[in-house]
């Protein structure tokens, strides 16, 4: 039997004698479906059989004939154009991360199918036969939702986030099994965040779990305790606090926690969850190091302190760490007998906030207004025309640091795609960009693909045609590293690995922006 899929529709042709009953049943279903639709809907939904076999419309409505028959079953390792439609549908329903779909039925696609089968009470074999394909492509297909008694890696990830937010009490409750304690944690999270308390993790709950707007069940803004005081002292020691510890979880503590999280591979949400507290008290905690190119409220606070001490003109309190701020920091360090490196680490921060810092020498030139290395406002420059972009970019060749970034990215070709992985041997899309940038000395914290839409630290590219080698490209739900000759290197869920491929029409259609890291 050959199965034809168009959008949400199934057609049957080429059936053998042993499959007559099943074929007749399926044809009857299609007849009933056509009778329930208006003539226009029927024409658009149900494709007629043709003497030459099935013809499927591709994305954008361009017709494309499949020269190879569509197999009765799709299994890992198989390659066929119909897999593109399957992946697109799984991505839309939330079972796969957004990516340029491929015709390869790999491990990531198989795992997504298994989760879909689990949710829809189908046999969880990861094989796409008639029943599974009909269910996935049905107009009534439901979006991803995890619920009680589910098991899998996706459940483990949800539990880990609930633990980080304080809704699961201990780490040993992260088991991969959605039991009573997980359901109770989800309902409590939904209650605190004013969602419907159904105990299921659907689209709204999942999106909120990874949002900065999520309200945790833990230490947060406005709380006062000895635990907060201890955390503040540790943040101060590591160079993150710009005020004196007082035990009150105020705005300065939130900023310090966020800065710490960004430097220590934590989800940046400003809350002192279990994972953040463990990292904070670890001997391997990375101290603060504000440096050229950074921006944010913490930078503004440092600049204000430098200004009050006479090292920086007030007009340069912009929140952007440009060359003028770097020079002011160097002068401050020389004057106060610190190591002169132009970065605000733990010792420099302690001197700035300790009350014993020396003011700028009377004969020393104060760093006045001028170029901070970015825009004069300290925020993001833009390059390019309209956000809709132009034709496929000829990204040219890379040089210097951009070339090094691309070389590092290419060194990981073939590495496995794993959701949430940050390297060194497996990655998701944002984890891949994060790891590669840090390998070439760019201190970029881990952020999700959606976070890359407004990272704000680099020169923003608003036209697809203006991308060049070494840029970071952001598309809807995905991120990659632009390479030479109109190509991109990215961790692809569709391929199940890190790949080097063309910046084709899919990337242009879904283009949001680019970020120029170098030059």
PAMIVEX-512121 format. One record per residue (C-alpha): residue number from 0; z, x, y. Coordinates in pm, 1 decimal. Layout:
BEGIN
    nr         up       east      north
   NUM          Z          X          Y
...
***
This chain:
BEGIN
    nr         up       east      north
     0        0.0        0.0        0.0
     1      -80.6      124.2      349.5
     2      152.3       18.1      625.2
     3       22.7      -16.4      979.8
     4      263.4       -8.3     1272.9
     5      167.7     -112.5     1624.7
     6      456.4     -146.1     1867.4
     7      673.0     -397.0     1684.3
     8      411.9     -524.0     1430.0
     9      331.4     -457.5     1064.4
    10       -7.1     -505.5      894.5
    11      -94.7     -444.7      527.3
    12     -419.4     -319.2      371.8
    13     -541.1     -138.0       63.0
    14     -285.3     -292.2     -178.8
    15     -312.0     -242.3     -552.7
    16     -272.0     -520.6     -809.7
    17       91.6     -437.3     -873.8
    18      164.7     -499.4     -503.4
    19      -11.1     -835.1     -462.1
    20      304.8    -1044.8     -444.1
    21      465.9     -824.1     -183.5
    22      143.7     -816.3       20.5
    23      103.2    -1193.7       12.2
    24      462.0    -1236.8      126.5
    25      414.4     -994.3      415.2
    26       88.4    -1158.0      524.2
    27      260.7    -1496.8      522.5
    28      531.4    -1353.9      748.8
    29      265.5    -1228.6      990.3
    30       89.9    -1566.7      990.6
    31      416.3    -1739.9     1073.6
    32      480.3    -1485.5     1349.2
    33      135.3    -1543.8     1499.1
    34      183.2    -1920.9     1490.6
    35      505.0    -1892.3     1694.3
    36      334.2    -1694.7     1971.1
    37       96.9    -1806.1     2241.3
    38     -269.3    -1702.1     2189.3
    39     -229.4    -1416.1     2435.6
    40       91.6    -1294.5     2274.1
    41      -59.8    -1316.6     1928.5
    42     -366.6    -1120.8     2033.1
    43     -150.7     -847.1     2183.7
    44      106.2     -839.1     1903.6
    45      -77.3     -884.8     1573.3
    46     -363.4     -646.9     1505.9
    47     -647.5     -769.5     1285.7
    48     -742.8     -581.9      968.6
    49    -1064.2     -381.8      994.9
    50    -1315.9     -276.8      727.6
    51    -1261.7       88.1      816.8
    52     -883.9       77.5      785.1
    53     -603.4       66.8     1042.4
    54     -644.6      169.1     1402.3
    55     -327.9      225.6     1604.4
    56     -299.3      227.7     1982.1
    57     -119.3      539.2     2103.7
    58      122.2      563.2     2398.7
    59      -60.4      468.5     2724.8
    60     -280.6      223.1     2531.0
    61     -546.6      479.9     2435.0
    62     -681.2      394.4     2090.7
    63     -653.5      661.6     1823.4
    64     -768.4      626.7     1464.7
    65     -548.8      771.3     1190.8
    66     -779.4      960.4      957.3
    67     -502.3      998.7      697.5
    68     -355.0      683.4      537.7
    69       -2.5      606.0      647.2
    70      221.6      690.5      349.2
    71      432.0      424.5      178.9
    72      741.7      633.2      247.0
    73      824.8      892.9      510.4
    74     1043.4     1177.5      384.1
    75     1170.8     1503.8      538.8
    76      896.0     1762.5      560.5
    77      613.7     1511.1      598.6
    78      380.1     1520.1      896.3
    79      184.0     1219.2     1021.5
    80       98.0     1067.7     1363.2
    81      298.6      753.5     1282.2
    82      616.2      966.1     1305.8
    83      554.1      985.1     1681.5
    84      601.0      607.8     1707.8
    85      906.3      622.3     1484.3
    86     1073.7      890.7     1697.3
    87      990.0      711.3     2022.2
    88     1156.9      397.0     1892.3
    89     1466.5      581.9     1766.1
    90     1500.2      756.0     2103.9
    91     1467.8      428.6     2292.6
    92     1735.2      267.2     2075.7
    93     1974.8      559.4     2125.3
    94     1966.5      707.7     1775.1
    95     1788.8     1028.0     1883.1
    96     1818.2     1234.9     2199.5
    97     1524.8     1187.4     2436.1
    98     1250.2     1443.0     2380.5
    99      872.9     1473.2     2356.7
   100      810.2     1301.1     2021.6
   101      635.8     1487.4     1741.3
   102      455.6     1397.6     1419.7
   103      704.2     1596.2     1208.0
   104      962.6     1409.9     1001.2
   105     1240.7     1669.2     1012.4
   106     1617.0     1687.0      963.1
   107     1708.0     1545.0     1305.2
   108     1478.3     1244.9     1254.9
   109     1619.3     1195.0      905.9
   110     1977.3     1195.4     1035.9
   111     1884.8      943.2     1306.1
   112     1727.9      718.6     1041.7
   113     2041.6      743.4      827.5
   114     2258.4      629.8     1118.8
   115     2018.6      340.8     1182.6
   116     2032.2      246.5      814.8
   117     2410.9      263.3      821.1
   118     2430.6       36.7     1124.0
   119     2188.8     -213.9      970.3
   120     2342.6     -219.9      620.0
   121     2042.3      -50.5      460.6
   122     2048.4      216.6      194.7
   123     2134.6      542.9      374.6
   124     1879.1      768.0      210.8
   125     1701.2      885.7      526.2
   126     1370.1      772.1      378.8
   127     1156.6      533.4      582.6
   128     1006.2      269.3      358.0
   129      884.0      -79.7      440.9
   130     1226.2     -238.8      498.6
   131     1359.3       40.8      718.3
   132     1038.7       63.9      921.8
   133     1028.6     -312.7      975.4
   134     1391.0     -306.4     1090.2
   135     1342.5      -18.4     1335.0
   136     1029.1     -166.3     1491.4
   137     1154.8     -523.7     1502.3
   138     1196.2     -683.4     1848.4
   139     1547.8     -774.5     1734.3
   140     1638.7     -412.3     1656.4
   141     1984.0     -333.1     1793.1
   142     2078.7      -33.0     2000.5
   143     2308.5      232.2     1860.8
   144     2665.4      114.1     1809.4
   145     2941.9      278.0     1608.4
   146     3212.2       57.7     1459.0
   147     3494.7       42.1     1207.1
   148     3429.6      192.3      861.4
   149     3130.5      397.7      984.5
   150     3121.5      761.5      879.7
   151     2915.8     1056.2     1000.4
   152     2882.4     1345.0     1244.0
   153     2823.4     1100.1     1529.1
   154     3166.5      946.1     1460.6
   155     3326.0     1291.0     1465.1
   156     3171.8     1359.4     1808.6
   157     3300.3     1028.6     1944.0
   158     3648.3     1099.4     1808.6
   159     3649.3     1447.1     1962.8
   160     3576.5     1297.3     2304.3
   161     3844.2     1030.1     2257.8
   162     4087.3     1309.0     2170.6
   163     3989.5     1506.9     2480.5
   164     4048.9     1196.5     2693.3
   165     4390.6     1135.0     2538.3
   166     4308.8      818.2     2344.4
   167     4349.8      986.7     2006.3
   168     4687.5     1155.1     1988.0
   169     4619.6     1454.1     1763.0
   170     4323.0     1665.4     1663.1
   171     4368.4     1588.7     1294.4
   172     4254.9     1233.5     1374.0
   173     3903.1     1372.6     1431.6
   174     3782.5     1306.3     1077.3
   175     3433.2     1158.5     1099.8
   176     3564.2      825.1      962.9
   177     3590.5      527.6     1201.6
   178     3924.6      387.2     1088.5
   179     4200.3      175.3     1244.1
   180     4325.5      452.7     1473.5
   181     3976.4      515.8     1611.0
   182     3916.1      145.3     1667.2
   183     4248.8      117.8     1850.1
   184     4160.4      423.0     2061.5
   185     3822.5      274.5     2153.8
   186     3980.8      -57.7     2249.3
   187     4241.6      119.1     2463.9
   188     3968.2      320.6     2635.3
   189     3771.4        0.7     2697.8
   190     4080.2     -173.8     2835.7
   191     4164.1      109.8     3077.1
   192     3802.2      126.4     3191.0
   193     3757.8     -252.7     3221.1
   194     3496.6     -290.9     2947.2
   195     3474.8     -562.5     2686.0
   196     3737.6     -474.9     2422.8
   197     3534.5     -505.8     2104.7
   198     3638.0     -173.5     1948.0
   199     3272.8      -68.3     1910.7
   200     3098.2      225.7     2075.3
   201     2779.0       78.1     2213.5
   202     2561.4      190.4     2503.1
   203     2808.7      112.0     2783.6
   204     3104.1      268.1     2605.7
   205     2906.8      576.0     2499.1
   206     2767.5      634.5     2848.9
   207     3112.2      601.6     3003.0
   208     3268.8      839.8     2749.8
   209     3066.8     1125.8     2896.7
   210     3077.7     1014.5     3258.3
   211     3292.0     1168.0     3531.6
   212     3394.7      810.3     3615.9
   213     3576.8      759.6     3285.2
   214     3950.3      694.3     3321.0
   215     4148.6      897.3     3069.5
   216     4475.5      820.8     2898.8
   217     4636.8     1141.4     3019.8
   218     4748.9     1349.2     3314.4
   219     4534.5     1257.5     3612.1
   220     4526.6     1205.8     3986.9
   221     4860.2     1094.8     4133.3
   222     5089.3     1190.0     3842.8
   223     5392.6     1412.7     3895.1
   224     5561.2     1601.0     3612.0
   225     5677.4     1936.1     3481.3
   226     5365.0     1946.0     3266.5
   227     5150.9     1925.3     3581.5
   228     5359.0     2197.6     3745.2
   229     5315.5     2429.8     3447.5
   230     4941.6     2370.9     3446.8
   231     4919.4     2436.6     3821.0
   232     5103.2     2767.5     3784.0
   233     4862.4     2874.5     3512.6
   234     4564.1     2767.4     3726.5
   235     4710.2     2966.2     4016.6
   236     4752.0     3275.4     3798.9
   237     4390.3     3250.3     3687.5
   238     4266.9     3212.0     4044.9
   239     4171.3     2845.0     4044.9
   240     4441.0     2686.0     4263.5
   241     4400.3     2716.0     4640.5
   242     4742.2     2561.7     4718.2
   243     5097.7     2612.4     4601.7
   244     5198.4     2443.7     4273.6
   245     5420.3     2141.0     4340.1
   246     5401.1     1933.9     4021.5
   247     5184.0     1663.8     4183.7
   248     4836.3     1603.8     4043.8
   249     4653.1     1586.7     4377.7
   250     4294.5     1645.6     4484.0
   251     4339.7     2022.9     4493.5
   252     4454.5     2014.8     4129.6
   253     4153.4     1804.8     4030.5
   254     3921.8     2059.9     4196.3
   255     4101.6     2347.9     4024.7
   256     4081.0     2180.5     3684.5
   257     3709.4     2108.1     3728.7
   258     3644.0     2467.8     3828.7
   259     3838.8     2589.1     3526.5
   260     3650.6     2353.8     3295.2
   261     3313.4     2472.1     3426.5
   262     3406.3     2835.4     3355.2
   263     3556.2     2768.4     3011.5
   264     3298.8     2551.7     2832.2
   265     3490.3     2226.3     2878.6
   266     3347.7     1890.3     2981.9
   267     3386.8     1888.6     3360.3
   268     3584.5     1571.9     3431.1
   269     3891.9     1695.1     3624.4
   270     4142.2     1569.7     3366.2
   271     4402.0     1770.3     3176.5
   272     4312.9     1657.6     2828.7
   273     4422.8     1829.0     2506.3
   274     4118.2     2056.0     2485.1
   275     4149.4     2163.4     2849.3
   276     4523.9     2233.7     2810.2
   277     4458.4     2441.7     2497.3
   278     4188.6     2641.0     2677.1
   279     4405.6     2680.1     2987.5
   280     4696.2     2832.4     2793.1
   281     4475.1     3048.4     2572.1
   282     4479.0     3428.9     2601.0
   283     4099.6     3407.5     2622.1
   284     4096.7     3173.3     2925.5
   285     3827.7     3291.1     3167.9
   286     3969.3     3351.9     3517.5
   287     3800.3     3218.3     3827.2
   288     3522.4     3413.4     3987.9
   289     3356.7     3240.6     4282.7
   290     3038.1     3424.8     4368.2
   291     2702.8     3424.0     4542.4
   292     2514.2     3100.2     4475.8
   293     2817.9     2883.6     4395.0
   294     2888.7     2567.8     4591.4
   295     3141.0     2286.1     4609.6
   296     3469.1     2182.0     4765.7
   297     3652.3     2486.9     4630.9
   298     3407.1     2710.0     4820.5
   299     3477.9     2512.6     5139.0
   300     3851.7     2572.5     5094.9
   301     3800.6     2946.3     5048.9
   302     3571.2     2960.2     5352.4
   303     3831.1     2774.3     5562.5
   304     4096.2     3029.0     5467.5
   305     3861.4     3317.5     5551.2
   306     3783.1     3150.7     5883.7
   307     4151.8     3108.7     5975.3
   308     4209.0     3477.2     5901.6
   309     3917.7     3576.6     6123.8
   310     3670.7     3690.2     5856.5
   311     3422.9     3403.8     5885.1
   312     3288.2     3195.3     6170.9
   313     3380.0     2826.5     6139.6
   314     3011.1     2737.4     6149.2
   315     2971.9     2898.8     5808.1
   316     3221.4     2670.1     5635.1
   317     2945.1     2493.0     5444.6
   318     3060.8     2476.6     5081.8
   319     2783.2     2718.9     4985.2
   320     2862.0     3078.0     4880.7
   321     2582.3     3265.9     5057.1
   322     2542.3     3625.2     5174.0
   323     2755.1     3570.8     5484.3
   324     3045.9     3442.6     5275.0
   325     2999.6     3731.7     5032.1
   326     3016.9     3983.4     5319.9
   327     3328.7     3812.5     5458.3
   328     3494.9     3835.2     5115.7
   329     3409.5     4206.1     5090.9
   330     3564.4     4270.9     5430.6
   331     3874.7     4073.6     5329.8
   332     3902.0     4276.4     5009.4
   333     3869.6     4611.4     5189.9
   334     4125.6     4511.2     5451.9
   335     4375.1     4398.2     5185.7
   336     4328.0     4694.3     4948.6
   337     4156.9     4492.8     4675.5
   338     3863.0     4585.7     4457.5
   339     3552.6     4523.1     4669.9
   340     3303.4     4322.1     4464.0
   341     3230.0     4024.3     4691.1
   342     3360.1     3770.1     4439.5
   343     3674.4     3560.7     4466.4
   344     3858.5     3632.0     4143.5
   345     4223.1     3579.4     4053.7
   346     4356.9     3869.4     4265.8
   347     4150.7     3781.8     4571.1
   348     4246.1     3415.5     4543.6
   349     4613.5     3506.2     4505.1
   350     4598.7     3721.4     4819.0
   351     4414.0     3450.6     5014.5
   352     4666.6     3181.0     4923.7
   353     4984.5     3387.9     4907.1
   354     5073.2     3404.9     5275.5
   355     5071.6     3786.7     5296.0
   356     4700.3     3837.8     5360.6
   357     4605.9     4063.0     5651.0
   358     4391.7     3918.5     5925.5
   359     4052.7     4064.9     6003.9
   360     4074.5     4385.4     6209.0
   361     4026.1     4326.9     6580.2
   362     3725.5     4559.3     6591.2
   363     3564.7     4415.4     6279.6
   364     3258.0     4193.5     6336.1
   365     3324.9     3836.8     6229.8
   366     3056.4     3701.2     5996.7
   367     2865.9     3465.7     6224.0
   368     2620.2     3190.5     6163.3
   369     2291.4     3273.8     6001.8
   370     2123.6     3254.9     5664.9
   371     2358.5     3194.3     5375.3
   372     2087.4     3257.8     5121.8
   373     2021.7     2888.3     5066.9
   374     1962.3     2614.4     5321.3
   375     2163.0     2642.5     5643.3
   376     2369.0     2344.7     5538.2
   377     2473.0     2526.5     5224.7
   378     2304.5     2272.6     5003.5
   379     1987.5     2259.5     4800.6
   380     1649.8     2366.9     4930.2
   381     1348.7     2175.1     4809.9
   382     1003.8     2294.1     4723.1
   383      691.9     2094.8     4652.4
   384      551.5     1761.7     4754.2
   385      623.0     1416.4     4622.1
   386      854.9     1362.9     4327.5
   387      571.1     1219.2     4125.6
   388      423.2     1566.9     4089.3
   389       62.5     1666.7     4041.1
   390     -148.2     1799.2     3756.0
   391      -36.1     2024.7     3473.8
   392      103.8     2335.4     3644.1
   393      -44.0     2677.5     3587.6
   394      297.1     2839.1     3582.2
   395      152.2     3189.4     3591.2
   396      346.4     3489.2     3469.1
   397      710.5     3568.0     3521.1
   398      860.2     3884.2     3663.2
   399     1205.8     4035.4     3690.2
   400     1497.2     3809.7     3598.4
   401     1270.7     3512.3     3527.3
   402     1089.1     3720.8     3267.7
   403     1421.3     3819.6     3111.2
   404     1524.1     3452.9     3090.5
   405     1201.2     3359.7     2914.1
   406     1237.1     3653.6     2673.8
   407     1588.2     3542.8     2580.9
   408     1464.5     3185.1     2533.3
   409     1177.2     3296.9     2308.7
   410     1413.7     3512.7     2101.9
   411     1569.4     3188.0     1976.7
   412     1248.0     3018.2     1865.1
   413     1308.1     2838.7     1536.7
   414     1685.1     2802.6     1587.2
   415     1817.6     2466.9     1466.7
   416     1860.9     2171.1     1698.2
   417     2218.2     2040.6     1670.2
   418     2357.4     1778.2     1908.1
   419     2622.2     1933.9     2135.8
   420     2565.0     2291.7     2012.2
   421     2569.1     2572.5     2270.5
   422     2450.3     2867.1     2058.8
   423     2411.6     3133.8     1956.6
   424     2220.9     3008.9     1651.7
   425     2195.1     2632.9     1709.6
   426     2149.8     2431.9     2027.8
   427     2086.8     2099.7     2189.1
   428     1860.4     2094.9     2495.6
   429     2126.6     2149.2     2762.7
   430     2323.2     2389.3     2542.8
   431     2008.5     2599.8     2505.4
   432     1954.8     2627.1     2882.0
   433     2325.1     2701.7     2933.5
   434     2327.9     2980.8     2673.5
   435     2004.0     3143.5     2793.1
   436     2110.4     3148.5     3159.4
   437     2443.3     3309.8     3076.6
   438     2269.1     3575.2     2865.3
   439     2081.1     3697.4     3174.0
   440     2389.0     3697.8     3397.0
   441     2361.0     3353.9     3559.5
   442     2711.0     3206.4     3547.1
   443     2611.4     2845.8     3489.6
   444     2865.4     2606.0     3341.5
   445     2764.6     2372.3     3061.4
   446     2629.3     2041.9     3190.0
   447     2438.6     1764.7     3016.3
   448     2071.1     1691.8     3076.5
   449     2168.4     1410.1     3313.9
   450     2392.4     1652.2     3505.8
   451     2091.6     1878.5     3565.1
   452     1939.9     1607.5     3782.9
   453     2177.3     1697.1     4066.4
   454     2313.8     2042.8     3988.1
   455     2254.6     2135.3     4353.3
   456     2301.3     2510.2     4319.5
   457     1941.0     2628.8     4311.1
   458     1612.2     2561.6     4490.9
   459     1494.3     2214.8     4392.9
   460     1132.4     2165.4     4285.2
   461     1016.2     1811.0     4349.6
   462      651.5     1844.0     4242.4
   463      552.8     1891.7     3879.1
   464      248.1     2097.3     3982.1
   465      467.4     2347.2     4171.6
   466      669.1     2457.1     3868.8
   467      648.5     2823.0     3777.8
   468      763.4     3046.8     3493.9
   469     1141.7     3084.6     3487.7
   470     1218.0     2741.3     3640.6
   471     1438.2     2485.4     3469.2
   472     1250.7     2158.3     3416.7
   473     1442.3     1830.8     3407.1
   474     1283.0     1520.6     3256.9
   475     1435.9     1187.1     3168.1
   476     1704.7     1269.9     2910.7
   477     1589.1     1627.9     2844.8
   478     1579.8     1979.6     2992.7
   479     1389.4     2300.5     2915.6
   480     1285.3     2643.3     3045.9
   481      937.1     2674.0     3195.9
   482      738.2     2964.4     3049.0
   483      407.5     3131.2     3130.7
   484       70.5     2956.8     3133.4
   485      186.0     2596.2     3166.0
   486      426.6     2603.0     2871.6
   487      794.5     2532.7     2809.7
   488     1062.3     2661.2     2572.4
   489     1319.8     2400.7     2474.2
   490     1554.5     2283.3     2200.1
   491     1361.3     1987.4     2062.7
   492     1522.9     1701.9     1872.6
   493     1176.9     1582.1     1768.6
   494     1095.4     1916.9     1608.9
   495     1452.3     1983.2     1500.5
   496     1443.5     2337.3     1642.1
   497     1374.6     2552.9     1947.9
   498     1000.7     2546.2     2019.7
   499      742.8     2689.8     2261.5
   500      488.4     2424.5     2358.6
   501      260.4     2297.0     2632.2
   502      385.3     2117.8     2943.9
   503      163.3     1823.1     2861.8
   504      137.3     1466.0     2982.8
   505      471.4     1358.0     2834.1
   506      652.5     1609.8     3054.5
   507      457.2     1501.3     3361.1
   508      523.4     1129.5     3302.0
   509      895.8     1186.3     3260.0
   510      936.4     1458.2     3525.7
   511     1242.2     1426.6     3750.9
   512     1275.3     1769.4     3913.5
   513     1284.3     2142.1     3855.6
   514     1529.6     2412.7     3961.1
   515     1418.9     2759.5     4071.3
   516     1685.3     3002.0     3955.6
   517     1519.4     3325.5     4064.9
   518     1336.6     3381.3     4392.0
***
